[in-house]
C-alpha cells in the first residue's frame, strides 16, 4: 500500500485508508462539502469531498476502511487530498495493522528499559508499588503498552503512553542526579506513574477517544485513585510517602487551569511538572515538523502558543 507519509504534491492517489473523522460543512458560497480525515500507521491527512453529489462517492462512516481515488495538493504547508471517488473496502482487502499509528520506537525495548529503571529503585515501598502495576498486572501492562498519551496533541499513537512515560522518566533521572536535594526514588516513581490513568481515560485504537470515565474524571484523578488502591493493597505503605506520590500526580500539569487539582508544593512535583511539559511540547513540535512539507512558517500552534517555524533542510 502507499503510506500517507510518502504522498507528494500533485500526485494522483488510489488506496485504502481508515476514516478517522468525517463532518459536513458549507462553503462561503453555500455549497455543501465534507471534511474527512484519513489515517494509516504513518499518520493522518486532511481530505475534502467537494462534490458530495458525485455518484462515485459511496456512503461511508467514521472507522470504515475506504478505498479512495483523489488528488494530492499542499494547503497551508500540509498535504491534502481532494477525494474524487470512494467506496467502503471489503474485509480481506486490507490489514488493520497498516492503519494504526504506532511509535517509531520498539515497544518491547522501551518497556524493558522502563523495567530496568524500576529495578534500580531503592525504596522498598515504591518499588513494590511499581511492580504491582508494571510486573504483576498483565492486563494493565497490555493496556499501558497499547494506549496513546493523547487523543491528538502529542504521542497520539500505539505505544505513545509508554514512549512519553519513558522519556519523562529519563529526564527525571537526569534531574535527580543534577539536583541532589531531590528524592530520586520518589521523583522517578512519580514520573512512571504520572499518566497511568490514561489507560482508562482513552478508549482503544482505532477509536482512541475519551471514555466516559475520562470525560467525567480525567487521567490525573484516575491515576491518583489507582495509586491509592495499590497502596491500600500493599497494606504497609507509609502514609506520608503515599501522600507525596499522590501530590506529584495531582500537580503534574502545574496549574489549576491546566487541569491539575493542586499546584506543585514539593520539589519532586516541580521537577515532574517541567519534565512532563518539556516532553509534551518537544513531541508536539516534532510532529508538526514531521507533517511539514518544506522549511518555513507552519502557523500558530495552540499548545506551543506561538507561530512556529521549520528549519528542516536549511543550510
N, C-alpha and C positions, 0 to 999 in steps of 0.2 A: 504494500500500500504506500501511497505518497503521504508522508507525515506533514503536518501543518507547518512545522518549523522549516521545512525545505521549500516551501512555496516562494515564488518570485513574482515581482511586479510584472503585469502584462501577460501572465500565463493563463491558459485555459485549463481548468482542473476538473477531473472527474474522480470520484471516490466516495467511500462510505465513512461517515463520521457520526459521532454521538451528538445528539441535540441536547445541549445543556440548558438552553433558555430560548423561549420564543414569546414575543409580545407583539401586539398590533399597535400601529401608530398612524398618524396622518401628517402629510407634508404641509408646508405653509400654504400650498395651493388647494388643500383639501383632498388630496389623493391618498388613499389608504396604502400602507405598505407594512411589511413585517420585519421586525428586528429578530435576528436569530444568532445565537452563539453556538458554534460547533466546537467540539473538543476531541482530541486524541491524547495519547500519553505524553506528547511533546508540548502540549499547551492548548490554547483555545484561540479562536478567531471570530471577530465580529462579521456578521453577514447581513445582507439585505435582500429581501424579495420585493422588488419594486413593482412588479406586475402580479398582484395577488390573484387576478382573474385568469392567469395563464393556465391553460389546460394541462400543461406539462408539470405543474406544481401540484402534486398529490398531497392530500391532507396528512399531516404528521403531528405528533405531540412531543412534549419535553420527555427526554430519556429514550426516545426512539433512536434507532440507528438508521440514518437516512443516506441513501445513495444520491449524490448531487452532481450536477454539472453547472459550472459557473466560471466567472472571470475574476481574476485576482488583480487588485489595484492597491495603491497606497493612499490612505486618507489620514491626515494628522500624524504622519510619520509612523503609521502602523498598517499592517496588511489588512485587507478587507476583501470579502468575496461577494460578488453580485450573483445570486443564485438564479439560474435560468430554468432548470428542471430539478425535480426532487421526487423521490419515492421512498417509502419505508422499506428498508432492506429485510430480506428473509433470513430466518435463523439458518446458520451454516454458511452464510456469505461473509461473515466477519468473526473475528476473535475478540471477545470483550477485553482481553488483556492489552490489546493495542490502543485502548481508548481511555484508560485510567492514567491520569498524570502521576508519575512516580518519581521519587527522589533520584537525582543523578548519582547518589552515593549508594553503596551496597548496604541494604537494610540490616542483614545479619552481621556484617562487620561493624556497623555503628552500634548495634546492640551489645556485641562483645566488648567494645570499647567502654560502653556505659557500665557494664557489669564489672569490668576491671577497675573502674573508678570506685564503684560500690565496695569492692573487695578491700580497698585501701582505707575505708572509713574506720577510725579507731574507736569511736564511741559505740559501745555495745548496743545501746538502746536505739540509736539512729540507724545503725547497721541492720539490726533486727527488723526495724520498720521497713527499710528499703527492700530487704529480702522478702518480706511478706508480699510486697507488690511485684517486684521485678525478678524474683527467683521462683516463688512458690505458686503464685496465682496465674495459672496457664491462660485463663480466659482474658484477664487483664493484659497479659503480655501480648497476646494475639491482637487485641484491640489497640494497644499502645503502638505496636509496630505498623498498624494499618491506617490509623487515624491521621487526619491532617491537623495542622496547627491553626488553621483559619479557614473560613469559607472562601475568601478571595484575596485578603490583604497581603499575607505573606505565608510561605510554606503551605500553600493550599493544595497539597498533593499527597499521595500514599507515601507514608514514611516521613511526612512533614513534621509531625509532632515529635518523633524520635530525633530527627535531624536538628530541629530547633532546640530541643531539650539538651542534647549532647553539646551543641555549640554554646549555649548559655552556661552549661556546667563547666566546660573547659575554660571559658572566660572567668568564671568564678574561682576555679583552681588557681589561675594566674593572680587574680585579685587577692586571694587569701595568702599567696606567697609574697606578694608585693607589700601588703599591709598586715603585718603580724598581729595587730590588735584584733583582727577578725577571728572569730571562732570558725576555723576551717571546716570542721565536720558539720556544723550547723548550716553554714552557707551552702556547702555542696549538697547536703540533703535537701535543703530548701530549693535549690536550683533544679534538682532531679524531680522534685515533687510539685514544682510551682504550677505546672499546667496539666496535672494528671486528670483534673476534672473535665478536660476536653474529650476524653473517651466517652463521656456521657453527654457532653454539650452538643456534639456533632453526630449526625447520622452517618452510616457507612456510605462509601462510594457505590454507585456514581452520584447519589443524591448530594452527599456532603453539605447538608444544610442543618440549621439549628433544630434540635429536638424540642419538644415541649418543655422538658426539664431545662434545656439550655436557654430557652427564651425566658422562662419564668424565674430561674435561679442564677444561671451563669456558671462558668467553669471555676471562677475564684471561690465561690461559696461551696460548690460541689466538691472541689479539691480539699477545702477546709474540712468538710464533713467526712470525706474519705479517710483523711489522715486521722481524724478523731476516732473513727470506727476501728482503725488498726491499733491505735494507741490503747483503746479500751480492750481490744482482743489480747494484746500483749500483757496487760494487767499491771505490770510494774514500771510503766513508763513514767519518768519524772514529770510532774505536772508543770513545773516552770519551763522545762525543755520543750514540752508539748506546746505550751502557750507561745514560746518564742518561734517555734517552727510554724505554727498556725499563723502567727502575726506576719511572718515573711510571705506566706502565701496570700494572705488578705491584702498585703500592702505592695505586691509586686508590680502593680500598674502605677504606683507612685502617687496618684492624685485621685480625689473623690470623683472628679469629673471624668476621669479615665476608667472608672468602674471599680476602683479599689475602695472597700469599706473603711479602710484605715490608711493613713499616710505612714511612711516608714518611720519607726521610732527607735529601732536598734540598728547598729552599723551593718549587720548582715542583711537586713531588709533594704537598706540604701544600696548596697553593692548589688544585690539581686535585681533591684529595680532598674539600675543603669545597664547591667549586663543583658537583661531581657529586652529593654528598649533599644539598645545598640544592635542586637542581633535581628530584631524585627525590622528595624529601619535599613540595615545593610542588605537584608534579603529583599526588602521591598525595592530598593534601588537596583539591586542585581536583576530582579525580574523585569523591571522597567527597561534596563539596558538590554536584556536578552530579547525583549519584544521590539526594540527599536530597529529600524532598517539601516540607518546611517548616522554619523555624528551630527549633533545639533540639539536644539531645544526639544524636549519631549512633552512640554506642557506642565500644568500645575498638578502636583501630586498632593492629595489631601493628607495622607499620613505624614509626609515629609514637610508639609506646609510651605512648599516652595515650588517655583517653576524650575524644573530640573533639566540638566543638560548632559548629553552623552559626549564623551571624548574618544570613544572607541574608533580606532582607525586613523586617528590624527597622529602626526609625527611629533 
